[in-house]
Amino acid sequence: MIKFRELSNFSNVKTFPNIKAHVDMDNYRVVIADQANEVTSFGTVQAPGQDLCVVMQWLYQRTGDLFFGQRGVKQGERTLCVGLESLATRFLDVGAQHITGGLDADGALTVVAGDALIPDGTGNWVVGAVPTAGVYLLVTGFTTLPFHGNEGKGPMTEPAVIAQIISL
């Protein structure tokens, strides 16, 4: 799960609601919203100046405990793309499942405060070098998030990072 740290972000965020998914994907993937062709693509650090977004398809559809479940978006389906640049300097909570290599074999976070998270081209974040342009996340702290991805079996929370959105 990825969620806003402050409630005020809901009223300040730039969204792209008419963009279609380019492939079947899970919610909370990092994408670029191509407004001209109305389609997503997976974001990379090599794509500065484009609309780097997080897919938050179910942002306004609360369904009790299932709100925290991992829901998918089908190829060709319209998605709600949340523009990260419009939230520069704000904070997100990013679950470890959305950080490539974010957990070690024992389930502990491998990310440390001060790390830069950049899009990895598969829809996830990865620890990398601070880019010279574009948007990245700066890890500032740690938390846990509700987790329902294992159908209610096992832990109901996942380790997560608190990250500030940085736009260069």
Wavefront OBJ file of the C-alpha trace (Angstrom):
o trace
v 0.000 0.000 0.000
v 1.019 3.586 -0.559
v -0.889 6.302 1.254
v -0.808 10.029 1.823
v 0.721 11.056 5.136
v -1.481 14.167 5.474
v -5.201 14.399 4.743
v -4.766 17.789 3.049
v -3.028 16.043 0.136
v -6.427 14.886 -1.110
v -7.427 18.447 -1.927
v -4.046 19.515 -3.344
v -3.123 16.640 -5.621
v -3.218 16.814 -9.417
v -4.904 13.723 -10.836
v -5.138 12.217 -14.294
v -8.439 10.285 -14.261
v -8.751 9.571 -18.001
v -5.577 7.572 -18.503
v -5.840 3.877 -19.435
v -3.603 1.158 -18.021
v -1.045 -0.079 -20.563
v -0.901 -3.543 -18.926
v -2.658 -5.425 -16.134
v -1.139 -4.012 -12.946
v -1.597 -3.861 -9.222
v -2.793 -0.725 -7.509
v -0.116 1.713 -6.259
v 2.252 1.216 -9.216
v 4.579 4.047 -10.293
v 3.640 5.133 -13.811
v 4.015 7.972 -16.271
v 0.717 9.426 -17.462
v 0.909 10.086 -21.209
v -1.893 12.614 -21.582
v -1.664 12.855 -25.381
v -2.257 9.120 -25.887
v -4.245 8.643 -22.648
v -2.171 5.647 -21.553
v 0.259 4.787 -18.751
v 3.785 3.430 -18.957
v 6.020 2.295 -16.115
v 8.103 5.195 -14.835
v 11.894 5.329 -14.800
v 14.396 7.851 -13.512
v 15.321 8.590 -17.148
v 11.962 10.273 -17.738
v 12.251 13.739 -16.164
v 9.679 16.363 -17.020
v 6.925 13.806 -17.533
v 3.973 13.246 -15.242
v 5.262 10.686 -12.733
v 2.258 9.267 -10.894
v 1.113 6.569 -8.524
v -1.977 4.574 -9.509
v -4.490 4.930 -6.671
v -7.439 3.362 -8.381
v -9.545 2.873 -5.278
v -8.753 6.188 -3.617
v -12.395 7.178 -3.116
v -14.015 3.734 -2.847
v -13.807 2.647 0.752
v -14.905 -0.911 1.392
v -14.072 -1.657 5.010
v -11.154 -4.013 5.578
v -10.940 -4.729 1.851
v -9.839 -1.095 1.351
v -6.332 -2.251 2.269
v -6.306 -5.183 -0.135
v -4.175 -5.299 -3.244
v -6.569 -4.629 -6.095
v -5.655 -4.792 -9.713
v -6.293 -2.638 -12.752
v -6.871 -4.361 -16.106
v -5.173 -3.306 -19.332
v -7.287 -0.684 -21.097
v -9.183 0.198 -17.916
v -9.247 3.845 -16.887
v -7.043 4.501 -13.879
v -6.747 7.299 -11.370
v -3.160 8.511 -11.670
v -2.042 10.742 -8.783
v 0.634 13.223 -9.895
v 3.613 13.244 -7.539
v 5.074 16.551 -8.714
v 1.940 18.354 -7.477
v 2.732 17.001 -3.998
v 6.401 18.040 -3.901
v 7.706 18.380 -0.319
v 4.767 16.337 1.032
v 5.085 12.859 2.510
v 3.899 9.378 1.528
v 3.920 6.097 3.430
v 5.272 3.430 1.062
v 4.829 -0.254 1.910
v 7.831 -2.548 1.512
v 6.002 -4.585 -1.148
v 6.370 -1.563 -3.466
v 10.145 -1.281 -2.990
v 12.235 -3.693 -5.051
v 14.592 -5.426 -2.612
v 12.922 -3.581 0.268
v 12.884 -6.592 2.602
v 15.636 -9.033 3.533
v 15.130 -12.785 4.006
v 13.950 -12.212 7.593
v 11.311 -9.657 6.562
v 13.240 -6.618 7.839
v 13.474 -3.411 5.834
v 16.697 -2.955 3.869
v 16.033 0.746 3.303
v 17.603 3.337 5.628
v 16.798 6.976 6.346
v 18.407 9.191 3.723
v 18.017 6.674 0.874
v 16.590 7.923 -2.411
v 13.785 5.848 -3.931
v 13.525 6.085 -7.704
v 11.152 4.343 -10.140
v 12.603 1.026 -11.306
v 10.721 0.670 -14.614
v 8.492 -2.169 -13.355
v 6.064 -0.048 -11.367
v 7.976 -0.261 -8.085
v 10.507 1.934 -6.307
v 14.146 0.981 -5.805
v 16.995 2.500 -3.786
v 19.229 4.437 -6.170
v 21.251 7.561 -6.761
v 19.533 10.932 -6.484
v 18.560 11.921 -10.046
v 19.560 15.257 -11.564
v 15.992 15.945 -12.726
v 12.516 14.572 -12.158
v 10.808 13.237 -9.036
v 12.137 10.873 -6.394
v 11.299 9.941 -2.795
v 13.619 10.702 0.133
v 13.287 8.191 2.989
v 12.875 10.091 6.268
v 11.482 7.494 8.674
v 9.680 4.193 9.192
v 6.164 3.013 9.995
v 3.809 0.101 9.327
v 0.778 -0.064 7.056
v -2.345 -2.239 7.049
v -1.897 -5.273 4.817
v -4.583 -7.585 3.490
v -2.703 -9.087 0.556
v -2.443 -12.578 2.014
v -6.219 -13.076 2.359
v -6.209 -12.480 6.104
v -3.588 -15.150 6.881
v -0.367 -14.093 8.570
v 0.541 -10.548 9.542
v -2.016 -7.814 8.982
v 0.631 -5.089 8.712
v 3.676 -4.569 6.537
v 6.839 -2.568 7.194
v 6.873 0.755 5.378
v 8.917 3.901 4.935
v 7.922 7.512 5.357
v 9.217 9.323 2.292
v 9.245 12.960 1.212
v 8.413 13.685 -2.425
v 11.259 15.644 -4.015
v 10.841 17.339 -7.406
v 13.944 18.657 -9.182
l 1 2 3 4 5 6 7 8 9 10 11 12 13 14 15 16 17 18 19 20 21 22 23 24 25 26 27 28 29 30 31 32 33 34 35 36 37 38 39 40 41 42 43 44 45 46 47 48 49 50 51 52 53 54 55 56 57 58 59 60 61 62 63 64 65 66 67 68 69 70 71 72 73 74 75 76 77 78 79 80 81 82 83 84 85 86 87 88 89 90 91 92 93 94 95 96 97 98 99 100 101 102 103 104 105 106 107 108 109 110 111 112 113 114 115 116 117 118 119 120 121 122 123 124 125 126 127 128 129 130 131 132 133 134 135 136 137 138 139 140 141 142 143 144 145 146 147 148 149 150 151 152 153 154 155 156 157 158 159 160 161 162 163 164 165 166 167 168
